[in-house]
Amino acid sequence: MDSIEKTPDGEEEEKDVWDTALEKGGCVEEHLRLNDCYWDTHDWRKCTEQMEEFRKCWEKRHGPLPSISDKKNKNLS
């Protein structure tokens, strides 16, 4: 369920599940830098540094992210 919180200027803003998960899991700043890079460039390939920072932060807190090949192998079994 989404929650509503007040922004610094007093406006209400609805928080979605992703925002809540990021806050609980950490790495919010890294995610914001990655998002900013994408919106500035509109090309994920130009955001590899920010992607790596986010990945390292997430893995430090939650363990390794599954690779695409891991997902394919899991679906085959």
Secondary structure, 3 states (H helix, E strand, C coil): CCEEEECCCCCEEEECHHHHHHHHHCCHHHHHHHHHHHHHHCCHHHHHHHHHHHHHHHHHHHCCCCCHHHHHHHHHC
